[in-house]
Amino acid sequence: MTPRAIGSLSVPPLCLGGNVFGWTADEDESFAVLDAFVEGGGTFIDTADSYTAWVDGNSGGESETIIGRWLARHAGGRRDEVVVATKVGAHPDRRGLAPKNIRAAAEDSLRRLNTDRIDLYYTHFDDESVPVGEIVTALDDLVREGKVREIGASNISPERLAESLEFSAAEGKARYTALQPHYNLVSRETYEGPLSGVAERYGLACVPYFALARGFLTGKYRPGTEAVDSPRAGKAAEYLGTARGPRVLAALDRVAAAHGVEPATVALAWLADRPGVAAPIASARHIGQLPPLLASLDLRLTDAEREELTAASEPGDTGEAGASAERGRA
């Protein structure tokens, strides 16, 4: 396993998604997953201040709170060994990227996470009502104060991303070092093209969300089978109605069988091998789902296998699902 760089940060090529904490995983289950992830060599954890506001009875911040309690009770003195990323802009009480809101949301996140700094702080969804200079300056203030180490962007247009980076360079402000796009074997269009071009031109690390396509790339959704009983089953099963979905599953099955691993392991390894990708994000609601994810850290695909998967996943099916992110859960 070769660590990847995100600005000054060093991370393994796998990130644990915290969007299930406080949703399909309660606190005890979340602690167990976090413990097993770190024991298995993981150090990179992703969440957002809005997770999991979409659950009845939740108000947002539940995932951060669980991670914060875990850091206090379970990580002990190993805080420096864990890279924690969170996001601003989608919490029901802290929507948008106005400078005052960024400041207030960051303080809220620091409190919930029970930490003195956020390792990687993303703008969750771009707010085009706010000039990029104001957004970057607000983030730069947090970096200068030591409350944030690196900054990133998610769900942003290529034009606004480039404008933000150019402002940082011209004004000597902190610059985005990471981009979190929707990107996986059955959803390549959002990232590949103009957005990846900007990321590559400015040297941003790509940290894709929905890396397993809401569970579809685990292989548990198959033609002619009932959708698995999961909150994401309906969305994941939609990929079966495309030409690309079954084609990708077949390629994953062939490569997985050759290595004696699960399809999810192969899907993550392919994504981690893509140009500019630092660490795909995948979540686990119980520890039984972790082994295939962690196995991707050690899997090395051959050139022929990478080419087979890439060919099977080529865009072009006009009926393909999942091209847009599910707002609030990404």
N, C-alpha and C positions, 0 to 999 in steps of 0.2 A: 504494500500500500504506500503510494507516494503522496504526501500531503500537497494540497493545492493552496495557492495564495489568493487572499481577498484583501487587497491593500496590505496592511501590516499584519493581518490575521493569517494563521495557518490552520487549515481544516482538512479532515479526511474527505474523500470523494463520496460522501453520503451525509445527508442532513435529515434529522428526525423531525417530522412535522408535528406540531403541537395542536393542530386544529381539532383533534378528537378529544383532547383533555377537557373534561367538563361537559362533554357531549356523549359520545359512545363509550368513553372510558371515565369511570369515576376517579376520585383521588387515589384510592388504594391501587387500582389498576394502572393509573398513570405513573405512580411512584415505581411500581414493579417494572413497567416498560422502560422508564428512564434509567433505573438501576441496571437492567439487563443490557440496555443500549451502551452505556458507558463501560460496563464489564466486557462487552464484545468489541471494544475499540472505537466506539463512536464518541465524538466530543462536540458535535455541531447540532444545535437545537433551534428550531424556528417556531415562532408564534406571532401573535398580533394582538393589539389592545382590544380588538373587536371580537376575538374568539372567546366565548361561543354565544354571542348575543342572539343568534337565530333560534336557540333552544328555548322552549316555553319555560318561563320562570327565571331565565338568565338575563343579565343586563349588559354583558360584555366584560372582559377582563378575567373571566374564570380560568382560562388556560394559563395566563400569566401568573395568577395567584397560586395555582397548583405548582407550577414550575418554581415559583419563589419559595414555597414551602418545602419543596424537594431540595432546593439549593441549601436551605437552612438546616434541614433535618438529615439529609442523605449525602449530599456532596461534601459536607464537612469542610475541610480546608482545601478542597480541590477546585474552588471557584475559578482559579486561574487556568485550570485545565479544560474548562468547558467554555465554548463559544456560544453565546446566547444572542439570537437575532429576534427583533420584534418590529412592529410596524405602527405607523401613525396615519390617521385620516379617516377611519371607518367606524370607530367606536360611536355608538348612538349619541353619546354626550360630547363627543370630540370630533365631529365630522369636519372634513376639509383640511386645508393646509395653510390657513392664515397663520402668520408668525406667532401670535399669542396662543393659538390653539396648539401648535407644535410644541411650544414650551410647556403648556399645561399638561398635554398628553404625555410628554416625556417624563415629567415629574410623577404622574400617575403610574406610568409603567415601571419606573424605578422603584416606587413604593410597593407595587404588587409583586414585582420580581425579587424584592428583598435584596437588592444589590446596589452598588454605588456607581455602576456604569453599565451601559448597553453596548455590547461588542459590535453589533451591526444593526443600524436603525434605518428601516426602509420607509419611504412614502408608499402607503399601501395602494392608493389609487391617485392618479394625478388630479390636481384641482386647477383647471385652466382659468378659473376666475382670479387666480393669484399669479402675479408675474414670477417667473422662475428665479429671478434675483432675490425676491423676498423669501422664497422657500429655501433656497440654498443658504442665504445669510442666516436664517433662523437655525438651520442645521449646523452651520459653521460655528455659531455661538455655543451650541451644545458640545461640539468637538473641542473647542478651545477651553471650555470649562472642565473637560475631562469626564463629562457625563455620557459621551458617546465616543467610540473609538473609530468606527468606519460608517459611512452612509451609503445607502443604496436606493434604488427605485424599482417599483413594480407597477404593472398596468399603466404604461406611459407610452406615448407615441414616439416614433423615431425623431420627429422634429423637436419636440419638447425636451427629449433626452439630450440631443445634441446641443440645443440652446443652453440647457443647464450646465453641461460640461464646459462649454465655451465661456459662460459667465464665470465659472469657478477659476478657469485658467486666466482670464483677463483681470479678475479682481483679487486673485490670490486667496480664494476661499477653499474650504474643504470640497472635495469633488466626489461624485459617486464612484465607488469602486466595485459595486455589485449591481446586477440587474436580475430581477426575479420575474421571468415570464412564464406563461402557460406553454409547456413544451414537453412532448413525449413521442413515442413511436407512432401514435395514431393522431397526433395533433402537432404538426410541424409548421403550419402556415403562419401562426401568430408571430413566432420568433424568427424563423428563417426568412431572410430577405432584408428589407431596409433596417429593421430593428437589430438583427444580428450584425449588420454592417456597421452600425454606429457602435455597438458593443466592441466589436473587433478593432475598429479604428481607434478607439480610446482606451482599449485594454481593460474593459470591464469583465469581471468574473460573472459567468452565467450560473444562476442557482434556480433551476426550473421547478415550478410547482406542478401539482397533478402529474408527477413523474410516472405514476402507474395508472393514469387515466381513470381515477376514481375506483381503482381496483380491477378494471378490465384486464390490464396486462399481467395480473396474477394468474390468469388462465381459468378462474373459477366461473366465468360466464361463457357458455358454449351454445352453439346453435342447437335448438331443440330441447334445451334444459330450462327449468324454472329459474327465474331470477333469484339470486341468493337473498335471504332475509337480512337486509342491511339498508340503512338510510340512503346509501348511494347506489343501491342496486339498479334502480330504474335508469339513472343517468348512465351508469357503466354499461348496462345491457344495450343501450342505444347504438353502441359501436358495432353490434352484431348486424345491424341493418345497413351497414355500409359495405362496399367492396373491400375496403382496406382492412377493416377489423378482422374478419376471418383469415385473410391473407397473412396478416401480421401474427396472429395466433399460430398458424401453421409453421411459420418460420421460427417463432419462439420455441415451439415444441421440438423442432428438429435440433436446434442449437442446444437447448436445455438437456435433451437426451444425450447428446454427445459429451456433455460435461457432468452429467449426473446431478443437475441442479434444478431448481424451480424456474418457471418462466419469468417470475418477477425478478429473479437474480440477473437473468440475461437482459431484461428490459432496462434495468438500472445500469448495468455495465455498458450497454450500448450508449445510453445517454451520457454517462460519465466520460465516454470516449469522444464525444462530439467536440468540435473546435470551440474553445473558450469556456466549456462547461467546467465548473469547479466542483459542484456537489448537487446531485438531484435530491429533491425533497420527497420523502415517503413517510407515511404515518403508520402506526400500529396501535390498535386498541387493546391488544392483550399480548403477552410475551410470546405466545405461539406464532404470531405473525412476524416476529423479528428475525428469526434465522435466515429466511430467504433474502431479507434486506441486507443484513450484515455480510452474507456470503458474497455479495457483489463487490465488497472491498478487495476480495482475493481473486475474483474471476478475471481471466485474461482472454479476451476473444481473439480469434485469428483474423487476419485480414479478410479471408473468404467469408467468415461468419459475419463480420461487420458489414461487408458488401451485400450479403444476402438479406440481412435485416433492413438495411437502408433501402434496398430495391423494393422489398415487400411493403415498406412504409411510405413509398413515394406518394405525394399528394396527387389529387386529380379526380377523386370521386366527389361529385357535386352534392351528394346526399350525406356527406360525412358529418357526424355529430361532434359536439364538444369544442367548436372553434372559439367560443367565447367563455370566459371564466364565470363561475358561479359567484356572483358578487357577495362579498362578506366572508366567504369561506376559503378564499385563495390565500 
